[in-house]
Amino acid sequence: MALTIKQQFFIAVLVLAFPLSKISGDLDITSDFVVPFGVNVTLLDGNFFTYTGMRPLITSYPPTNFIVTKATMAEFPALNGQSDSYVVLQYPAGSVNPFHTHPRATELLFLTYGILEVGFVDTTNKLFTQRLQAGDIFVFPKGLVHYQFNCAENDSVIAVSTLSIAAAGTISVPLIVGNRH
């Protein structure tokens, strides 16, 4: 059975468009790592791949406001092209990381200290919530509106999240939320 001109054209469009669907996402790098413009690659050493910006967290006191300490491409250029970033989230008692989304990234949250209420809303408008304990990991699927809330009245909470570099463009959903104090 012969294909009509319309069917041949449709198949040709599919065949030509399929490879472009792979290209339309974030591009992979074609080298081991990306060297910043103007930096001589032969002068790089282990310092380029080391980020020390988290060191103050080890000796600091619990915060009085919600704090995000980031290791993204802006702070840590060695992450360029690696599709990862890393944040430490510090929640004082009763504080919240309000509703927001990462349009092109999945967030993986690891709770290291305390108890944290988390949740997200899927595209059918269903709310998924969970109360996490230290040692738990929770995934916020890519592009979905989500939040975290420290429900403790006296204890702070510390969590570590990873998300793709593409998430640097976090979108906040207009909502006024703050400390319960």
C-alpha positions as CSV (number, residue, x, y, z in Angstrom):
1,M,0.0,0.0,0.0
2,A,1.5,3.3,-1.1
3,L,1.6,6.3,1.2
4,T,-0.1,9.5,0.2
5,I,1.9,12.7,-0.2
6,K,0.4,14.0,3.1
7,Q,1.5,10.8,4.9
8,Q,5.0,11.0,3.4
9,F,5.3,14.7,4.4
10,F,4.1,13.8,8.0
11,I,6.7,11.0,8.3
12,A,9.4,13.2,6.9
13,V,8.6,15.9,9.5
14,L,8.7,13.4,12.3
15,V,12.0,11.9,11.1
16,L,13.6,15.4,10.8
17,A,12.1,16.7,14.1
18,F,13.0,13.8,16.3
19,P,16.7,14.6,16.6
20,L,15.8,18.2,17.4
21,S,13.8,17.1,20.4
22,K,17.0,15.9,22.0
23,I,18.8,19.2,21.2
24,S,15.9,21.4,22.5
25,G,16.8,20.6,26.2
26,D,19.9,21.7,28.1
27,L,23.0,20.9,26.2
28,D,25.6,18.6,27.6
29,I,29.1,19.8,27.6
30,T,31.6,18.2,25.2
31,S,34.6,18.3,27.5
32,D,35.3,17.0,31.0
33,F,34.5,20.4,32.5
34,V,34.1,24.1,31.5
35,V,37.0,26.5,32.1
36,P,35.9,30.1,32.7
37,F,36.8,32.6,29.9
38,G,40.2,34.0,30.4
39,V,41.5,31.2,32.7
40,N,44.5,29.2,31.5
41,V,43.4,25.5,31.8
42,T,47.0,24.4,32.5
43,L,47.1,26.5,35.7
44,L,44.0,24.9,37.2
45,D,44.4,22.6,40.2
46,G,42.2,21.1,42.9
47,N,41.3,24.6,44.2
48,F,39.1,25.2,41.1
49,F,37.0,22.1,42.1
50,T,36.7,23.0,45.8
51,Y,34.1,25.3,47.2
52,T,34.7,26.6,50.8
53,G,31.6,28.8,51.1
54,M,29.8,26.3,53.3
55,R,32.5,26.3,56.0
56,P,30.9,29.1,58.1
57,L,27.9,26.8,58.6
58,I,29.9,24.4,60.7
59,T,30.6,26.9,63.4
60,S,27.6,29.3,63.2
61,Y,24.8,29.6,65.6
62,P,21.2,28.7,64.6
63,P,19.8,31.5,62.5
64,T,17.0,33.8,63.5
65,N,15.6,34.0,59.9
66,F,15.2,31.4,57.1
67,I,18.6,31.3,55.3
68,V,19.6,29.7,52.0
69,T,23.4,29.1,51.5
70,K,24.0,28.3,47.9
71,A,26.7,26.6,45.9
72,T,25.5,27.4,42.3
73,M,27.5,28.2,39.2
74,A,27.5,31.9,40.3
75,E,29.4,31.0,43.6
76,F,31.2,27.9,42.3
77,P,32.2,28.2,38.6
78,A,33.4,24.5,38.5
79,L,29.6,23.6,38.4
80,N,29.3,25.1,35.0
81,G,28.1,22.4,32.7
82,Q,27.7,19.8,35.5
83,S,23.9,20.3,35.9
84,D,24.0,20.4,39.7
85,S,23.8,22.9,42.4
86,Y,23.7,22.5,46.2
87,V,22.0,24.5,48.9
88,V,21.9,24.4,52.7
89,L,18.6,25.5,54.1
90,Q,18.4,26.7,57.7
91,Y,14.9,27.2,59.2
92,P,14.5,28.8,62.6
93,A,11.5,27.6,64.6
94,G,8.2,28.5,62.9
95,S,9.8,29.6,59.6
96,V,8.9,28.8,56.1
97,N,10.4,28.5,52.6
98,P,7.3,29.8,50.8
99,F,5.7,28.4,47.7
100,H,8.0,28.4,44.7
101,T,9.0,26.3,41.7
102,H,12.0,25.3,39.7
103,P,10.7,25.2,36.1
104,R,13.4,22.9,34.7
105,A,14.7,21.1,37.8
106,T,13.8,18.3,40.3
107,E,14.8,19.2,43.9
108,L,16.0,16.5,46.2
109,L,15.9,17.5,49.9
110,F,17.8,15.7,52.6
111,L,16.8,16.6,56.2
112,T,19.9,16.6,58.4
113,Y,18.4,18.0,61.6
114,G,14.9,18.5,63.1
115,I,11.4,17.9,61.8
116,L,10.1,19.6,58.6
117,E,6.7,19.7,56.9
118,V,7.0,19.7,53.1
119,G,4.6,19.5,50.3
120,F,3.9,20.1,46.6
121,V,0.9,20.5,44.3
122,D,0.8,18.4,41.1
123,T,-0.7,19.4,37.8
124,T,-4.1,18.0,38.8
125,N,-4.1,20.3,41.8
126,K,-3.6,17.5,44.3
127,L,-1.6,18.4,47.4
128,F,1.1,15.9,48.6
129,T,2.5,16.6,52.1
130,Q,4.8,14.8,54.4
131,R,6.4,15.4,57.8
132,L,10.1,14.5,57.5
133,Q,12.5,13.5,60.3
134,A,16.3,13.8,60.2
135,G,17.7,11.3,57.8
136,D,14.7,11.4,55.4
137,I,14.9,12.4,51.7
138,F,12.0,14.0,49.8
139,V,11.8,14.7,46.1
140,F,10.0,17.7,44.6
141,P,9.2,16.8,41.0
142,K,10.4,19.2,38.3
143,G,8.3,22.3,37.8
144,L,5.8,21.7,40.6
145,V,4.9,24.4,43.2
146,H,6.3,23.3,46.6
147,Y,7.2,24.6,50.1
148,Q,8.9,23.6,53.4
149,F,7.7,24.6,56.9
150,N,9.5,24.2,60.2
151,C,6.5,23.4,62.5
152,A,8.7,23.2,65.6
153,E,8.1,26.0,68.2
154,N,11.6,26.0,69.6
155,D,13.9,24.0,67.4
156,S,15.7,25.0,64.2
157,V,15.9,22.7,61.2
158,I,18.7,22.1,58.7
159,A,18.3,20.5,55.3
160,V,20.4,20.0,52.2
161,S,18.9,20.3,48.7
162,T,20.3,19.5,45.3
163,L,18.8,20.7,42.0
164,S,19.9,21.2,38.5
165,I,21.8,24.4,37.4
166,A,18.8,25.2,35.2
167,A,16.9,25.9,38.4
168,A,18.8,29.1,38.9
169,G,15.7,30.9,37.6
170,T,13.5,30.0,40.6
171,I,10.1,31.5,40.2
172,S,8.3,32.6,43.4
173,V,4.6,32.3,43.5
174,P,3.0,35.5,44.9
175,L,2.1,34.5,48.5
176,I,2.8,36.3,51.7
177,V,4.1,33.9,54.3
178,G,6.5,34.5,57.2
179,N,7.5,33.5,60.7
180,R,4.6,32.7,63.0
181,H,6.2,34.9,65.7
